[in-house]
Every structure is written in structure tokens, then in C-alpha cells.
Amino acid sequence: MELKPIIEVKDLHFSYKNHNVLSGINFKLYKGEVISLLGPNGCGKSTLIRLILKLLEGKGEIKLNNKALQKCSHKEIASHIAYIPQYHNVPFNYSVLEMVLMGRISKLGIFASPSAHDEKKATDALRRVGILNLHNRPFGQLSGGQKQLVLLARALAQEVNFFIMDEPVNGLDYGNQIRLLELIKSLSQEGYTFLKTTHYPDHALLVSTRVVVLNAGKIVADGEPHQVINSQMIEDIYGVQSDIIEHGLHKRCIPVFAHKNI
Amino acid sequence: MKSLYLGALLLFAMALFSLLWGQYPIDISTFMEYLQMKFTAKQTMPQAEYELINNIITEIRLPRVLLAILIGAALATSGGVFQAMFVNPLVSPGILGVLAGASFGAALGMLLSEQWFVVQILAFVFGFIAVVFAILIGSMVTSSRSTVMLVLGGVISGSLFTSLLSVIKYVADPYSTLPAIVYWLMGSLSMADFNEVVLVGVPISMSIFGMIFMGKYFDILSLGDEEAKALGVNVKAIRITAIVLATLASSLSVVMAGIIGWIGLIIPHIIRMAVGPSHRLLIPLSALVGGAFLLLADAISRLALSVEIPIGILTSLIGIPIFIIVLKNARAAWN
């Protein structure tokens, strides 16, 4: 029996004012996968996830659970996909619990307020990411790592099992980066599906089940991380040298300076 | 939730005070006797005294109290909604030009027609044109959310409609229509008549309740359009509905009582400082406190001097010092 893809992208094109951002993208995403989208700045990673979330419209076909994305309302999309943006400031200083409750909006009727049930889902989500103790704190006063966890908790409160993350570790300190990757890995083992963009080949090796490499608006590699990520690919895409080494369960990507004597 | 009860209590206390206190003060025991006589037909006071009190309460004070609550609530909720819609702490119906546009529309309506609903519709239409004009100017220079440009757009839009209003004043009959327009614009609740209050009260309360029910969406929209869409919200529909409701409520307040400034700006700020930014609480609480605030201003306007001070002047005089204090502390509530 063939698995049905959650997302199916066929011959997708997108351009901003005569500048081609994506041309001829084809890919399918299946339940349980953790896909890392790799590629240099401006390769179209963020554009691709925006197209899948219907925040942009391109030419070509995108299907969400076999239904044309164009025919899905945002509410319908939100009942399948949770989007976790890079952490950011919000203009109003909502409390952490209020931020997480916002993930419940697509489940609420037009005139309904969040119920005790919704609050329970929100506190469960905060507990799952380990920051229930912060629930009363103003979001604006949290550290970057804590903010990112709040946004992840909001996605959990949305009660979907497919998450799209835009450079989740961006701006986090080293410890928070590793803790967030660990959380992604353990959530994926609980059955959550991830599509995330990243600038770190090493992180892709650590947590992904599949790596898709974009360059100049095209998919140039797509496959298992240890097959896709190699020194040649890193050099082609980023123009730098690296060693890929075996370490424990994973392969690791170690950058190497071009000038050996510095 | 507790703060909502507190707000309701404050509004009730202010309303009771306004019903009882005035040129002819009524003490609370007389008022209770009056209520008993009115609703149980039990003879608790002489018929002549009952008639007098009944006249004062139902003909003079009650319409005025209801109007003050409606208008205070309309302006404060509209201000809160505009601040959420534009993610901008400096906007209010006054600053976005809505009040100026609506007053031009209403004055035009008074000049053209004696029909009450023509005045109301023109006030709303021009209030709406004014806010759209302000948004267009605000987004002309930069497409991103710019606090300063939107405020500037509102200043330009407001000035335009104030000039157009001057044209109407210029052509109006200097002995009858002109003084009427000028006095009405200074803001007054004294023209309240029970039928008019009911007539304008229906659409105003509907918009206020509409805005209260939309509170949870305002929280989401303040995160930015992309994130709101990704969370499953129909951003365009919410935005248009919210702007229409806020414009409707504040335009109709102009029809009834002229330009009453500052409430739309300061009340939401004070509430945000007191209970936090969540619009599920901010909007209903703004309605309650806005109503109470205008009752207070109206009480001062009636009682401070032997002649009545136009209430628009008073809300500015009270509002400006409060706003200066608020502005100092507002950074804590605004990220």
C-alpha cells in the first residue's frame, strides 16, 4: 500500500517582479518525516514554506492531504499545519498563556471565548515543552530561547501533527539550540511531522529523516541526510570546505578553513 | 473576569450618581420610594412630587445618562479596536480623522435634509472615507506598518474634513444654522431625547457588542498578517469588519453629541496598563470604563459652573493631563 503524502508539490514556480525565486519544484512530504530544507541565503527556502502555508500564491500545484491548497481556507490549513515562525517581538505584551491560547483560535466558534478545555490544552503544551512555570510571564520579557518554546507550545496547542518551522534555532544560544533540536527529535518520535528550514547542515544530520537542498530556486538534492550531505555538496552550495565524520549514531559536519595555516 | 465586575460596578455607580445629582438633587431614599411607586403602584409620596421626579428622571436625566454611556463606550471601544487593528498606540477615532469626517458628513446632512437617518448615514460614510483616506496616505510612503505615517495620514485627513466643514459653516445661515453647528461640535449631551437615544442606541450598541465579540481575533491580528493567517484567521474579513464597526460607532457618536475627543485614546491605554493587553478583556472593559468616564465628565460639565460647559472641551481638559501621565508609563504596556 502506498502512503498518501500530506503535502504534494508539483511543478511549482514563483517569481517576484521578473526575478525567479522558485522554478519547477516537485516534492512530496509524508507523515512522520522530519525534513530539513537546506540552502544558501535567498535560495527560496522561506518562499517555499510560505507557498505551502498559502501565505503566497505561485504557479503550479500544491496539494494538502490530496486537496488543492487553493481551495483550502486558512482555517482548514490551520487544522492540518501549525506554523512556527522565528521568535519575534509582539507589539502588545501578552502573557505566555495568552500567546499559547492563540493556537486554539481555529478550533473556536466565531463568538466563543477559550474554554477551560482550551486552557488545559495550552497548559499541557507548555508542560510538554518544559516552560509551564513561565505561563504568567509577559512574552516580551522572555529570552529568545523561551520565546521559541512558547511558539512551539502554541503549535502543540493547535492540535495538529504537522509543524512547519522557519529557521527554529536562529538567534538562540548554543544550549538552547541543542535543547530545541532534542525537543524536535523527541516530538518526531511521538509521531509529529516536521518541515523546517535551516542554515546548519550539522543540525540536519542530527535530527532529520530527510534533507532537501535548494539552490537558486531548484531542488538540487533530496534524500536521506547521510547520503545528501557530503563535502562536495557543502562546497557546491556554500562554497566552503568541510569534513563529514562519523560520531556515535550520527554523521557530523565539521567546517574546515580553506587556509590550513590559520 | 473580576475586573469586568468592577468595571460594571463603576459604571452603575456613576449612572446612579448622574441620575440623582443635579440642579434638583434627589436623595437615595426618595429615589427608592419613587421606584416603588413607579413599579408597584404603591402610593409612597404625594402625586405632585412623584410627577416632578418622574419628569426629571425619565425626561431629562435618563436619556442623558444612557447617551453618555453609549457614546463613552462607543469611543473607548473604537479607540481600542483602532489601536489593535493598526498595532499603533497613537491612534484613536479622533486622530485617524473619523470624528472630523463624521462631523463634516453630519453637518452636510443637516444642511441638506431634515431626515435623521440621512444625517446618520452621511456621518458614517464620511467617517469611513476619512479613515480610508488616512490609511491610504499612511501606506503611500511605506508599505510596512509605520506608526508615524499613519498618524500623519490621520492628521491630513482630519484637516481636510475640518476645512470642508468650515465651508459648510461659511455657507450656513449665521443666525440659526451656524451657531447650532458650532455648539453641537463642541460636544454636548444636552440635546438627548429619549427617542433619538433609542434610535441611535441600536446601531451603536450593535457595533460595540460586535467589537467585544471580536476581541480574540484582535489579539491574533496584532501578531502580523502572516502569522494570523497561518493560525487560521480570515485576516481581510476581520480587518474590514472591525474598521467598519469602529467607524460606525464613533461616527454615530458625533451625530449625537459632536466631537468628544481623547476618550478613544486614553481609556484603552489605562485599561491596558491595569489588566494587560488581551483584547478579550480590553475591549469590554474599555466599553464599561469609557461609559463611566463620560458620565463623570458630563457630571462635571453640568455641576461645576452655573452654566453648562460643553463636554468636548471637558474631556480634552481632563484627558490631556491623564494622557501625559499615561504616556510616561505606557512603554511598560507597549512592548
HADDOCK unambig.tbl for C-alpha pairs under 7 A between the chains (distance, minus, plus):
assign (segid A and resid 53 and name CA) (segid B and resid 230 and name CA) 6.57 0.50 0.50
assign (segid A and resid 55 and name CA) (segid B and resid 226 and name CA) 6.37 0.50 0.50
assign (segid A and resid 74 and name CA) (segid B and resid 229 and name CA) 5.89 0.50 0.50
assign (segid A and resid 74 and name CA) (segid B and resid 230 and name CA) 6.56 0.50 0.50
assign (segid A and resid 74 and name CA) (segid B and resid 232 and name CA) 4.50 0.50 0.50
assign (segid A and resid 74 and name CA) (segid B and resid 233 and name CA) 6.29 0.50 0.50
assign (segid A and resid 74 and name CA) (segid B and resid 234 and name CA) 6.71 0.50 0.50
assign (segid A and resid 75 and name CA) (segid B and resid 232 and name CA) 3.75 0.50 0.50
assign (segid A and resid 75 and name CA) (segid B and resid 233 and name CA) 6.08 0.50 0.50
assign (segid A and resid 77 and name CA) (segid B and resid 232 and name CA) 6.83 0.50 0.50
assign (segid A and resid 78 and name CA) (segid B and resid 230 and name CA) 6.16 0.50 0.50
assign (segid A and resid 78 and name CA) (segid B and resid 231 and name CA) 5.59 0.50 0.50
assign (segid A and resid 78 and name CA) (segid B and resid 232 and name CA) 4.87 0.50 0.50
assign (segid A and resid 83 and name CA) (segid B and resid 230 and name CA) 6.14 0.50 0.50
assign (segid A and resid 90 and name CA) (segid B and resid 223 and name CA) 5.98 0.50 0.50
assign (segid A and resid 90 and name CA) (segid B and resid 335 and name CA) 6.91 0.50 0.50
assign (segid A and resid 91 and name CA) (segid B and resid 87 and name CA) 6.77 0.50 0.50
assign (segid A and resid 91 and name CA) (segid B and resid 334 and name CA) 6.13 0.50 0.50
assign (segid A and resid 91 and name CA) (segid B and resid 335 and name CA) 5.19 0.50 0.50
assign (segid A and resid 92 and name CA) (segid B and resid 277 and name CA) 5.84 0.50 0.50
assign (segid A and resid 92 and name CA) (segid B and resid 333 and name CA) 6.88 0.50 0.50
assign (segid A and resid 92 and name CA) (segid B and resid 334 and name CA) 5.33 0.50 0.50
assign (segid A and resid 92 and name CA) (segid B and resid 335 and name CA) 5.63 0.50 0.50
assign (segid A and resid 93 and name CA) (segid B and resid 277 and name CA) 6.27 0.50 0.50
assign (segid A and resid 93 and name CA) (segid B and resid 333 and name CA) 6.25 0.50 0.50
assign (segid A and resid 93 and name CA) (segid B and resid 334 and name CA) 6.33 0.50 0.50
assign (segid A and resid 93 and name CA) (segid B and resid 335 and name CA) 5.69 0.50 0.50
assign (segid A and resid 94 and name CA) (segid B and resid 277 and name CA) 5.93 0.50 0.50
assign (segid A and resid 94 and name CA) (segid B and resid 278 and name CA) 6.32 0.50 0.50
assign (segid A and resid 102 and name CA) (segid B and resid 220 and name CA) 6.56 0.50 0.50
assign (segid A and resid 103 and name CA) (segid B and resid 231 and name CA) 6.47 0.50 0.50
assign (segid A and resid 105 and name CA) (segid B and resid 231 and name CA) 6.97 0.50 0.50
assign (segid A and resid 106 and name CA) (segid B and resid 231 and name CA) 6.64 0.50 0.50
assign (segid A and resid 106 and name CA) (segid B and resid 232 and name CA) 5.32 0.50 0.50
assign (segid A and resid 111 and name CA) (segid B and resid 213 and name CA) 5.65 0.50 0.50
assign (segid A and resid 140 and name CA) (segid B and resid 335 and name CA) 6.46 0.50 0.50
